[in-house]
Amino acid sequence: MIKYIIRRLLAIVLIMFGVTIIMFLVTHLVPTDPTVRYLGEKAASNPTIVEAFRARWGLDQPLHMQYFVYMKNLLHGDLGVSLTTRQNVGRDLLIYFPATIELAGAAILISAVLGGLTGITAAWWRGKWFDNVARAGSLLGVSIPGFWLGLIVLYIFYYRLGWFPGPGQLSANLDVPARITGFMTIDCLVAGRFDLFLNALWHLVLPASVLASFSSGLIARTSRSSLLEVMQQDYIRTAKAKGLPTRTLVYKHVLRNGLIPTVTLLGLAFGSMLGGTVFVETIFAWPGLGRYAYLASTGLDFPAITGVTLLFTFTYALVNLLVDLMYAALDPRVVYK
């Protein structure tokens, strides 16, 4: 097991190195110059100002030299300086990433509970009315674009009905607690403000539900199919014939074997949620890394774009490693060497 983990971690390092090359080439092949974006047309028409700006940010160097300098700084923990915030990209990532993890964590929890329970119930009541409704609802969930759904739920549940609060992590009339962990809900609890915690939790509902809509439908359909396949196996029919209690049959045999594909899907869903936060955080004014990435991409902020991509890639690879390790816990036949 230890050797397997070490090999996977080394593979993650190679993946990260490949991502740096791809992202560096892609961002520098874009046929635009960030000089005009940040200096303005009047200042950009002055060669002296343009030359000083390009020298300040290393844009006057050949591409391979820029990459060499970037990798040298990266190995020393320096991700560069954001052209948007004028701060170190690593510092920006530490500031914005907790809000994204909080949002994605709530979304993956909703996906696992809602999608899993729906799929399990639909498989148990196969062909009944709940099964038909569940299949139609899951198909609707995977079909609706997240950015469109976000606008619709904001209009209905916030603007028209007033059931949920508006964009942001807290209501505008409340004091923001001192930043300790970066996770708003945890910081509210640490500050002893249970009222702020409930408000922050209530603000999570709409954006997390929108982010979880696609994954919930996909998990429901996948878990239903895998559970139905397991329920038709010979050892399940044998257990039924021996009079095994239904609860033991379901929890010990059906769920443990049928939910392995769902665990894999949860790992993939978490990766897609990190990408989906770009739209959801922009719509709901969520101060996370997705919104930061959107502002960086519209501003041609190459260091910030590369830093966000590296962090998302590392997180996605690490989550998939954890999912693979969970296989051994769910299925004793899986052994990593």
C-alpha positions as a printed NumPy array, in Angstrom:
array([[  0.   ,   0.   ,   0.   ],
       [  2.798,   2.46 ,   0.918],
       [  4.629,   1.771,  -2.349],
       [  1.405,   2.336,  -4.289],
       [  0.799,   5.681,  -2.577],
       [  4.376,   6.783,  -3.273],
       [  4.025,   5.866,  -6.961],
       [  0.779,   7.787,  -7.215],
       [  2.283,  10.847,  -5.533],
       [  5.208,  10.758,  -7.981],
       [  2.715,  10.508, -10.82 ],
       [  0.943,  13.59 ,  -9.465],
       [  4.258,  15.464,  -9.536],
       [  4.756,  14.538, -13.204],
       [  1.174,  15.582, -13.988],
       [  1.739,  18.941, -12.329],
       [  4.913,  19.448, -14.355],
       [  3.031,  18.67 , -17.573],
       [  0.253,  21.062, -16.61 ],
       [  2.749,  23.88 , -16.088],
       [  4.076,  23.4  , -19.623],
       [  0.627,  23.245, -21.21 ],
       [ -0.772,  26.197, -19.295],
       [  2.305,  28.324, -19.887],
       [  2.138,  27.7  , -23.625],
       [ -1.627,  28.204, -23.866],
       [ -1.677,  31.45 , -21.899],
       [  1.206,  32.891, -23.928],
       [ -0.2  ,  31.808, -27.282],
       [ -3.322,  33.918, -26.75 ],
       [ -3.14 ,  36.614, -29.481],
       [ -3.532,  39.508, -27.053],
       [ -1.196,  41.68 , -25.03 ],
       [ -2.017,  42.413, -21.365],
       [ -0.146,  45.699, -21.681],
       [ -3.134,  47.568, -23.129],
       [ -5.461,  45.936, -20.591],
       [ -3.559,  47.333, -17.618],
       [ -1.997,  50.522, -18.938],
       [ -4.89 ,  51.782, -21.016],
       [ -4.725,  52.931, -24.607],
       [ -3.127,  56.283, -23.799],
       [ -0.294,  54.891, -21.669],
       [  0.146,  51.905, -23.981],
       [  0.923,  54.306, -26.832],
       [  4.018,  55.507, -24.957],
       [  6.957,  53.169, -25.784],
       [  8.853,  54.09 , -22.618],
       [  5.945,  53.16 , -20.337],
       [  5.275,  49.958, -22.269],
       [  8.927,  48.919, -22.083],
       [  9.058,  49.565, -18.344],
       [  5.833,  47.595, -17.799],
       [  7.024,  44.592, -19.824],
       [ 10.373,  44.611, -18.04 ],
       [  8.626,  44.81 , -14.646],
       [  6.59 ,  41.669, -15.324],
       [  9.215,  39.815, -17.377],
       [  7.196,  40.012, -20.61 ],
       [ 10.227,  41.224, -22.573],
       [ 12.039,  37.896, -22.125],
       [ 11.886,  34.976, -24.613],
       [  9.18 ,  32.419, -23.892],
       [ 11.559,  29.683, -22.754],
       [ 13.311,  32.101, -20.388],
       [  9.968,  33.168, -18.925],
       [  9.131,  29.505, -18.305],
       [ 12.549,  28.816, -16.774],
       [ 12.168,  31.737, -14.39 ],
       [  8.611,  30.672, -13.556],
       [  9.654,  27.085, -12.734],
       [ 12.602,  28.308, -10.679],
       [ 10.301,  30.519,  -8.63 ],
       [  7.677,  27.769,  -8.415],
       [ 10.16 ,  25.314,  -6.899],
       [ 10.842,  27.945,  -4.241],
       [  7.122,  28.28 ,  -3.507],
       [  6.665,  31.498,  -5.474],
       [  3.738,  31.389,  -7.919],
       [  4.374,  34.882,  -9.186],
       [  2.519,  38.159,  -8.753],
       [ -1.066,  38.586,  -9.929],
       [ -1.532,  41.39 , -12.424],
       [ -5.088,  41.853, -11.113],
       [ -4.594,  42.085,  -7.349],
       [ -0.883,  43.083,  -7.419],
       [ -0.316,  40.441,  -4.72 ],
       [  1.484,  37.117,  -4.668],
       [ -0.644,  34.44 ,  -6.357],
       [  0.066,  31.982,  -3.543],
       [ -1.377,  34.439,  -1.032],
       [ -4.447,  34.95 ,  -3.205],
       [ -4.989,  31.193,  -3.425],
       [ -4.845,  30.879,   0.367],
       [ -7.423,  33.653,   0.687],
       [ -9.947,  32.448,  -1.911],
       [ -9.559,  28.653,  -1.87 ],
       [-11.294,  27.982,   1.501],
       [-14.534,  29.562,   0.245],
       [-14.436,  27.334,  -2.843],
       [-13.756,  24.202,  -0.79 ],
       [-16.627,  25.138,   1.528],
       [-18.981,  25.526,  -1.424],
       [-17.783,  22.387,  -3.236],
       [-17.855,  20.386,   0.016],
       [-21.466,  21.35 ,   0.658],
       [-22.324,  20.523,  -2.967],
       [-20.668,  17.091,  -2.855],
       [-22.498,  16.342,   0.4  ],
       [-25.821,  17.253,  -1.212],
       [-24.946,  15.15 ,  -4.267],
       [-23.975,  12.117,  -2.194],
       [-27.019,  12.234,   0.087],
       [-29.667,  13.283,  -2.432],
       [-28.332,  11.317,  -5.396],
       [-27.434,   8.256,  -3.357],
       [-30.744,   8.015,  -1.497],
       [-32.686,   8.643,  -4.692],
       [-30.776,   5.942,  -6.563],
       [-31.112,   3.416,  -3.721],
       [-34.842,   4.017,  -3.312],
       [-35.451,   3.914,  -7.065],
       [-33.591,   0.604,  -7.344],
       [-35.548,  -0.907,  -4.452],
       [-38.867,   0.266,  -5.925],
       [-38.003,  -0.572,  -9.483],
       [-40.86 ,   0.085, -11.887],
       [-42.945,   1.928,  -9.263],
       [-43.997,   5.584,  -9.372],
       [-40.972,   6.758,  -7.361],
       [-38.607,   5.059,  -9.786],
       [-40.209,   6.845, -12.737],
       [-40.126,  10.216, -10.969],
       [-36.521,   9.686,  -9.883],
       [-35.358,   8.841, -13.39 ],
       [-37.127,  11.869, -14.84 ],
       [-35.716,  14.144, -12.126],
       [-32.165,  12.836, -12.547],
       [-32.379,  13.331, -16.302],
       [-33.555,  16.892, -15.727],
       [-30.682,  17.504, -13.3  ],
       [-27.973,  16.437, -15.752],
       [-29.591,  18.35 , -18.628],
       [-30.023,  21.86 , -17.162],
       [-26.944,  24.114, -17.522],
       [-25.648,  25.288, -14.15 ],
       [-25.335,  28.964, -15.057],
       [-28.951,  29.077, -16.287],
       [-30.226,  27.191, -13.23 ],
       [-28.362,  29.604, -10.95 ],
       [-30.133,  32.611, -12.451],
       [-33.51 ,  30.876, -12.254],
       [-33.221,  29.856,  -8.593],
       [-31.998,  33.338,  -7.644],
       [-34.959,  34.916,  -9.373],
       [-37.545,  32.519,  -7.909],
       [-36.328,  31.718,  -4.394],
       [-34.586,  35.01 ,  -3.575],
       [-36.229,  37.763,  -5.609],
       [-39.806,  36.511,  -5.979],
       [-40.403,  34.318,  -2.927],
       [-37.735,  35.619,  -0.532],
       [-37.197,  32.162,   0.961],
       [-33.406,  32.308,   0.724],
       [-30.852,  35.116,   1.134],
       [-29.16 ,  36.766,  -1.807],
       [-25.606,  36.447,  -3.131],
       [-22.589,  36.429,  -0.847],
       [-21.55 ,  34.442,   2.203],
       [-23.339,  36.59 ,   4.799],
       [-26.139,  39.125,   4.807],
       [-24.935,  42.681,   4.246],
       [-26.199,  43.928,   7.631],
       [-24.145,  41.411,   9.628],
       [-20.585,  41.763,  10.877],
       [-18.036,  39.451,   9.266],
       [-16.197,  37.382,  11.915],
       [-12.413,  37.492,  12.194],
       [-10.721,  35.345,   9.571],
       [ -9.14 ,  32.307,  11.221],
       [ -9.571,  29.325,   8.894],
       [-11.064,  31.047,   5.862],
       [-14.16 ,  28.839,   6.089],
       [-17.015,  31.191,   6.92 ],
       [-19.129,  28.628,   8.792],
       [-16.19 ,  27.478,  10.924],
       [-15.031,  31.03 ,  11.645],
       [-18.54 ,  31.91 ,  12.813],
       [-18.559,  28.978,  15.23 ],
       [-15.049,  29.79 ,  16.496],
       [-16.199,  33.369,  17.148],
       [-19.121,  31.986,  19.168],
       [-21.68 ,  33.535,  16.808],
       [-24.249,  30.807,  16.204],
       [-26.557,  33.333,  14.536],
       [-23.859,  34.121,  11.965],
       [-23.269,  30.398,  11.481],
       [-26.925,  29.805,  10.628],
       [-26.906,  32.788,   8.273],
       [-23.749,  31.524,   6.521],
       [-25.227,  28.028,   6.298],
       [-28.432,  29.441,   4.796],
       [-26.377,  31.341,   2.198],
       [-24.756,  28.055,   1.175],
       [-28.012,  26.34 ,   0.234],
       [-28.75 ,  27.908,  -3.159],
       [-25.242,  27.967,  -4.692],
       [-24.406,  24.488,  -3.345],
       [-27.684,  23.079,  -4.674],
       [-27.062,  24.574,  -8.116],
       [-23.514,  23.218,  -8.133],
       [-24.788,  19.792,  -7.058],
       [-27.639,  19.557,  -9.574],
       [-25.655,  17.811, -12.315],
       [-23.793,  15.443,  -9.998],
       [-26.924,  14.528,  -8.039],
       [-28.703,  13.386, -11.175],
       [-25.675,  11.475, -12.401],
       [-25.105,   9.772,  -9.044],
       [-28.791,   8.821,  -8.799],
       [-28.75 ,   7.157, -12.216],
       [-25.409,   5.429, -11.639],
       [-26.256,   4.119,  -8.166],
       [-29.633,   2.852,  -9.38 ],
       [-28.056,   0.939, -12.272],
       [-25.235,  -0.554, -10.196],
       [-27.567,  -1.599,  -7.361],
       [-29.981,  -3.257,  -9.781],
       [-27.071,  -5.185, -11.267],
       [-25.945,  -6.363,  -7.823],
       [-29.479,  -7.326,  -6.799],
       [-29.646,  -9.726,  -9.756],
       [-26.482, -11.608,  -8.765],
       [-26.679, -15.242,  -7.68 ],
       [-25.304, -14.671,  -4.182],
       [-28.069, -12.129,  -3.484],
       [-30.748, -14.604,  -4.549],
       [-29.069, -17.27 ,  -2.407],
       [-29.042, -14.953,   0.603],
       [-32.743, -14.249,   0.089],
       [-33.503, -17.965,  -0.153],
       [-31.68 , -18.598,   3.129],
       [-33.954, -16.095,   4.857],
       [-31.349, -13.423,   5.522],
       [-32.975, -10.329,   7.082],
       [-33.685,  -7.559,   4.588],
       [-31.651,  -4.973,   6.519],
       [-28.587,  -7.221,   6.61 ],
       [-29.011,  -8.11 ,   2.948],
       [-29.253,  -4.471,   1.866],
       [-26.574,  -2.888,   4.052],
       [-23.995,  -5.679,   4.118],
       [-24.249,  -7.102,   0.619],
       [-26.177,  -4.907,  -1.819],
       [-24.954,  -1.44 ,  -0.803],
       [-21.343,  -2.413,  -0.113],
       [-20.921,  -3.939,  -3.561],
       [-23.242,  -1.674,  -5.502],
       [-21.925,   1.689,  -4.364],
       [-18.328,   1.234,  -5.577],
       [-19.081,   2.888,  -8.964],
       [-20.802,   5.705,  -7.066],
       [-17.662,   6.34 ,  -5.013],
       [-15.69 ,   6.666,  -8.245],
       [-18.287,   9.063,  -9.588],
       [-18.08 ,  11.196,  -6.451],
       [-14.365,  11.706,  -7.041],
       [-14.972,  12.721, -10.648],
       [-17.885,  14.925,  -9.575],
       [-15.681,  16.821,  -7.154],
       [-13.305,  17.662,  -9.99 ],
       [-16.14 ,  18.9  , -12.178],
       [-17.469,  20.966,  -9.279],
       [-14.157,  22.807,  -8.99 ],
       [-14.549,  23.851, -12.613],
       [-18.243,  24.607, -12.156],
       [-17.55 ,  27.029,  -9.337],
       [-16.391,  29.584, -11.929],
       [-19.977,  30.131, -13.076],
       [-21.718,  29.565,  -9.746],
       [-19.412,  31.851,  -7.759],
       [-19.769,  34.582, -10.374],
       [-23.576,  34.389, -10.314],
       [-23.832,  34.238,  -6.518],
       [-20.979,  36.722,  -5.855],
       [-19.178,  34.02 ,  -3.886],
       [-15.67 ,  35.164,  -2.921],
       [-13.95 ,  31.962,  -3.943],
       [-11.312,  30.749,  -6.333],
       [-13.776,  30.296,  -9.199],
       [-14.628,  33.986,  -9.215],
       [-10.936,  34.815,  -8.862],
       [-10.196,  32.622, -11.895],
       [-12.923,  34.362, -13.895],
       [-11.503,  37.806, -13.146],
       [ -7.995,  36.56 , -13.948],
       [ -9.038,  35.096, -17.296],
       [-10.896,  38.23 , -18.371],
       [ -7.883,  40.337, -17.369],
       [ -5.262,  38.127, -19.056],
       [ -3.657,  37.572, -15.655],
       [ -1.334,  34.732, -16.695],
       [  0.303,  34.049, -13.285],
       [ -3.1  ,  33.855, -11.575],
       [ -4.576,  31.62 , -14.301],
       [ -1.645,  29.201, -14.049],
       [ -1.764,  29.204, -10.248],
       [ -5.48 ,  28.405, -10.14 ],
       [ -5.061,  25.629, -12.704],
       [ -2.208,  24.06 , -10.752],
       [ -4.187,  24.114,  -7.513],
       [ -7.306,  22.649,  -9.142],
       [ -5.221,  19.934, -10.825],
       [ -3.455,  18.981,  -7.59 ],
       [ -6.736,  18.89 ,  -5.648],
       [ -8.428,  16.767,  -8.311],
       [ -5.518,  14.296,  -8.468],
       [ -5.377,  14.041,  -4.672],
       [ -9.124,  13.389,  -4.413],
       [ -8.876,  10.618,  -7.018],
       [ -6.047,   9.033,  -5.022],
       [ -8.245,   9.05 ,  -1.914],
       [-11.106,   7.507,  -3.91 ],
       [ -8.846,   4.69 ,  -5.098],
       [ -7.778,   4.016,  -1.512],
       [-11.435,   3.827,  -0.475],
       [-11.902,   0.86 ,  -2.815],
       [ -9.884,  -1.318,  -0.455],
       [-12.195,  -0.378,   2.411],
       [-15.334,  -1.155,   0.408],
       [-14.079,  -4.284,  -1.381],
       [-11.584,  -6.574,   0.41 ],
       [-10.699,  -8.117,  -2.971],
       [ -8.992,  -4.868,  -3.984],
       [ -5.344,  -4.928,  -2.959],
       [ -2.78 ,  -2.263,  -3.924],
       [  0.846,  -3.299,  -4.163]])
